[in-house]
Amino acid sequence: MAVEIKVPTFPESVSEGTIAAWRKEPGDYCVRDELVVEIETDKVVLEVVAPESGTLLDQLKAAGGLVASEEVIAHFEVGEKGESVPAPDAASGDAAAASASAVAEASLSVEASGQVGVSFLLSPAARRLAEEHGVQPEALTGTGKGGRITKEDVLAFVRVRGSSPQPAMSQTADRPAADKGPSDEKPAVGKGTQEHSPAGSPSGERPEQRVPMTRLRAKVAERLLQAQQSAAMLTTFNEVNMRPIMEVRKRYRDLFEKRHGVKLGFMSFFVKAAVEALKRHPVANASIDGQDVVYHGYQDIGVAVSSERGLVVPVVRDAEQKTLAELETCVRDYGIKARDGKLAIEDMTGGTFTISNGGVFGSLLSTPILNPPQSAILGMHKIQERPVAVDGQVVILPMMYLALSYDHRLLDGKEAVTFLVTMKELLEDPTRILLAV
């Protein structure tokens, strides 16, 4: 029984997506809930899995193609492994016919070896891989269904041969450079595509590679530009002595992890301090909506997390109601989700205040950019031992610079500075966080 594979339903804030990568090729067998294709939106990567155990028949959209909510992107034949898989019928449309044509085109007649009439059926992924490594299809042994050559067969052959990847000869290789259009140099869009110069290029050459900007990167760029153009953004700085928090962590680290099953980090202290400071300075927790100022009676704290796809900001809901252990667990889980590409759109929607920690990358000082429509964002930085004057004596202390960027349309300089001073006081005496004094 053939079924349709559709794009998941997008929320109202997402209009379209892009095929990031196909994880299964036509003819590949999938077990139920196995990943078939990844679809990238402005905010997250959505995973589409096999509805049942069966075989992928075709791909109606190539990697990099735009897709709409609930659009049909493939057909899938439900059945156990080894059962015959019928070719897509006319009802599948022109795209299905094109896919079938592509598979047929991958059947290569081997006349040079004298085996006229013998053909080798390669999956699209195996064909691309064979071209990259300069492997002839007749040298391969197919282990796939019906003798189909899979990408695993190509990789196994390359490992045995000990060959390094070789550039594939494209159909445009013999054409004059003037005849080549932009499409000839544009690589396929897929997960892991990076901008870089090929290693080992001949001396004197100046190689370039053009790749499309990912949807997430494009959305981040759009929002950052919007923040700078629509808000009167200023930044104020202060510094905090991290020794008190470091001593608390050192004293209770093992007991805390044993009791709660999560490590005691710095972020939970900063979130707690931010919650208390936002309660005392509610304008920093507000946002502008047209001609109105919206004061939020709750603290949903966005925590910036780095992932392979770029910077994402999942939101810790109702942070004012969470303990240090609950905050650490929430931040840890978001970090794992970001690493694995599992963050949902709901995880990154909303937020009344954001904390960004550039210190994990070694940043000593920076000016974070607002996350609209929020009116303020706190930047954490690297902890560095510095000489500091204390009671007339010079002592070495672990210090961190703090930066608060704020929308001057809503916050005056005095309010921004006093907010940051409140943060400093709470962090330098963690007991005040617990006592709310």
N, C-alpha and C positions, 0 to 999 in steps of 0.2 A: 504494500500500500504506500503510495507516494504522498507525502505531506509537504506543506510549504514551510520554509524557515523565514520568519519575518523579523524586522527590526523591532526592538522593544518600544513600548509607548514612551515617548519623551514627555517630560513635564512642560507646562506652558512656557516656561522661560527658555526652553531649548527648541529651536526651530528645525535644525538638521544636524546630521552627523557625518562622519567620514569612516569608510572601511579602513581601519588601522592595519589589520593583518588577518589573513585567513590561516587558521591553524590546521585545517583539514583541506585536502584537495579532492576534486571529483574522483570517485572510485575508492576513496579511503573509507574504511569501516570505523564506526564510532560506537562506543557504548553509551548508554543513557547518561545524560548530564556531563558528557565530555565536551570540552571547549571546542567550538567549531570556528567562530570568528569573533574578533574584537572590533568594537565600534567606538570611535573617539568622538566625544562631544566637547563643547566649550569648557566643561567642568570635570568630567570623569571619563574613564574608559568602561564601556558596558560590555559584558561578556555574554555571548549567545551560545547556548549549549545544545547538544543533541536532544530532541524531544523524547526519543526512544532509541534503542539499539538498532543500528542499521547503517546504510551506506549513503554518503553524500553523492548526489547525482550531478549537480552542476553548480556554478557560481554565476549569478546574474549581474554582479557588480565586482569589478576588480579592486584591488587595494588602491586606496586613494580616491575612490569614487564617492560622491555625495549621496546620502540616503535620507529619506524622510521617515517620520514615525510610522511604524507598522507596514513599511514597504516590504514586499517579497524580495528576498535577495538570493534565495537558493531553493532547491528541491531536494527532498530526502526520502529515501526508500526504507521503510521500516521492515526489518527482518533479521534473522540470525545470520552470523557470519558463514559464508559459504553458499548461501542461497543466491540464485540468479537475480541480477539486478536489471530490470528493463530500462531501456533508454527512455529519456523524457519524451512524452508525446507532443503532438502539435499544440496542445492546450498550454504547454509551458511557455509559448510565445517565442518571439524572434531571438531573445537573449539566450534562451535555453538552446535553440538551434545553433547559435553562434558558439556556445560552449561546447556542444557536441562536435562541431566542426574543428574546434581547437584541439580536442582530444584526438580526432582522426588525423589531424595534421602532425600529431606527435608520433604517429606510426611511421617509422623510418625504414624504407626498403634498403637492404644491404646488398647492393650489386657488386661493390668492390671486392667483397669477400667471396664472391661466387655463389652466395646463397640467395639467388634471385627468388623473390616471392616470400622470403622470410622477413617478418617485421618485428620491430621492438616497440612496445607500447610504453611510453614514459608518462608519468604524471607531470603536470606543468612545473611543479617544484623540482622534480628530478631532472627535467630537461634543462632548467636554468642552471642547476648545480653542475650538471655534466658539462655545459658550455663554459662555465666559469673555470672548471678544472681541466678543460681540454680533453675530456674523456669521450671516446667514441661509444655509441650505444651498443655496438656489436660485442664490445669487450665486457659488457655487464651481464649479470645473471639476475633475472627478476624473481623476487620472493613474494611479490604481491599477488593479489587475486588474479587468477588466469595468467600468471606469468608476468604481471605488470611490474615494471621497474620503478621502485620508489626512491625517495631521496636517501633513505637509509642504505639502500643498495649502492648508490653512488658514493656515499661517505665511507662505506666499508671498503670499496675498491680503492678509494684515494688513500685510506690509511695503510692498506697493504702495499700500494705502490710507493707510498711515501712522497707524494707529489704535493707541491705547494700550489695555491690557486693561481691560475693564469687568466689574463684578461680575455673575455669572450670576444670573438670577432663578430661585430654587428654588420647588418646589411648595408650600413652607411660607411663602412671602413674604407672602401675604395672610391668614395665620392669626394670631389673637391670640397675643401672646407667651406667655400662660399655657398655650396648647395645644401649645407646642413642647417636645419632650422632649430629653434630652441627645444623642440620636443625630442630631438636626437640626443641631447645632453642631459635631459631631465630624468633622474633615477626614479624608480618606483618608490612610493611612499609606504613605509612599513615600520614596525616597531624596531627601535634601535638605530634607525637612520641618523647619522651624525654628520655635521659639517667638519671635514678634516682634509688635510692634504695627504695624498697617497704616500706611504712610507717608501723610502728608497728611490725617489724620483731622481732622474739624471740631473747632474749639476747644471745650474743655469736655467732650468725650467721653472716656471711659475704656475703650478697647477692650481686649478680652482674647481670647486664642485658646488652646483646650485641645487638646493633641496627646498621643497615647500615648507613653510612655517607650520608647525602643528597647530591644531585648533586651540589647544590649551595655551600655547605660547602667544598665539594671535589674540586670544581673549585677555590674557594678562597684559599684553602691550596696550590693548584698547582701554582697559580699566585704569592702568597707570597713567596713561595720557589724559584720560577723563578726570582723574583725581587732581592732576596738576593744573588742568585748564579750568575746572569748575570750582575748586576750593582755594581759599586764601591760606595756603599751607605754610606754617612756620615750624621750627624745631627748637626745643629748649633742652639743655643738657644738665646732668648732675652726675655724681659718682657715689658708689655705695661700698662700704666695707663689708666684704663677704665672709670675714672670719667667723662671726657668730653663727651664721647658717652652716658653714663648713664644720664647725665644732659640733653642732646638733646632729648633722648627718653622720659624722665620724662616731659619735657616741651611741646613736640609735640605729645605725645602718643595718647591722646584722639582725637585730631584734625586729626591726620594722619589716624587713624582707621575709623573715621567718613567719611573722604574724599575718602579713597581708599578701604574701606571694608576689610582691613587686618591689623593685628597688626604689629607694628614696632619692629623688633627684632634686634639682634646683627649680624646675618649672612649677611644681606644686606650690612652693613658697611664693613664687612670683604671681601665680594666678590668685592665690589667697590674698596677697597684699594688694593686687589690682582690684579685687572685689571690694575690699574694705575701703580703698581710696575712692572707688567709683561711688560708693554709698555716701561718702562725705563730700564728694564733688560730682553730683549727678549730671551736671552739664557735660562732663567728659563721657558720659554714657548715653548721651542724647544724639539725635540726628535731625537734619533739616529735611523737611518735606514741603517743597514749594515755599509758601510764605509762613509755614508753621514749624515749630520746634517740637519734636516728639521725644518726651522723656520716658525712658524705659524703666519700669519698676522691677527689673530682673537683670542679671548679669550673665549674658551668653558670651563667653570668651573664645575668640578665634585664636588658634595656635598654629603659626606658620610651620609647615613641615616640608622638607625637601624630598623630592622623589625623582625618578629617572625622567619623568615627563616635565618636570619643572616644579615651581613652588606652588603648593596647595595650602588652603587654610581651613581645615576642619574646625567645627565649632563645639566647644564644651558647653552643653546646655545646662542652665540653672547651676552655674558654678558656685553660686553663693550657698547652695545646699549640700555641696559635696565635701567630704573629708579629704585630707591630704592623700590618703591611700586611694580613694576613689578617683581623685584627680590624676594621680600617677598612673593608675590603671587605664583611665580614659586616654591619656596622652600616649601611653605605650601602644594601646590597641590601634589608635589612629596612625601611629608611625608604621606599624606592621601593615595596615591596610594600604597606606600610601606606597610602601615598598612593593607590595604585591599587586598594586593597581586595583584594589578592591573597594576604594572609597566610593560611596554612593552620593548622588546629588544632594540628598537630604542631609548628609554629613557636613556639607559645606555651604548650606543655605542659612542666611541670617547672620547673627552675630552683632553684638553691640560695642565690642572693643576687641582689639587684636594685640597679641604679643608675638614679636619676631625675635629669634635668637640667632644673630649673625656670629656670635662668639664661637659656636661649634665649628665654624670654618676659619676661625682665627681673626675675625674682624675686631679691631680695637675701638673703632668709632665709625658711626654711619648715621645717615638721616633717613629713617624708614618713611615710605610713602603711604598715605592714607588708603584704607580699604573702604571705598564708598559703599553706603552712605554714612559710615561711621565718622565720628568727629575727632577721634584720637587713636594713635597706635604707639605702643611702647617697644623700643628696641633694646634688647639685651646684647652685651658684648663680651669679649674675652676677659677672663679673670687674670690679672697680671699683678705680680708683686711690685709695689712701688714705695718709695720713701714718702711718708706722710707725717705731718706735724700733729702730734697728739699731746695736749697739755704741756706745750713748750718743748717737747722732746721729738726727735725724728725717729720714727719706727718704720719697719718694713711690714706692709699689710697687703693682703690679697684684695685688690680693688677692681671694680667693674664700672665702666662708664654706662650710664643710662641715657637714652634719648627719647623724648616724647615729641612726636610730630602731631600737630593739631590744626583744626580748621579755625582760623582766626575770625571767621564770620560768626562763630558760635562761642568760642572760648577767648577771653581776653588773656593777655600775657600773665597777669597776676594769677588767674585761675589755673593756667597750665603749669606755672612754676610751683604753686602751692600743691598741686596734685602730685608732681614729681617729688617734692620735698616729703609729702606724706608717704609715698612709696619708699623713699630712702629711710625714713624713721622706722617704718614697720619692718623692713628687711634687716636693718642693723640691730633690731631688738625683736626677734621672732616671737617672744612671749606676748608682745602687744597684738600680734595677729590673732592668737588664741583668745586673748582677753577682750579684743575689739576696743582697745583704748589707745 
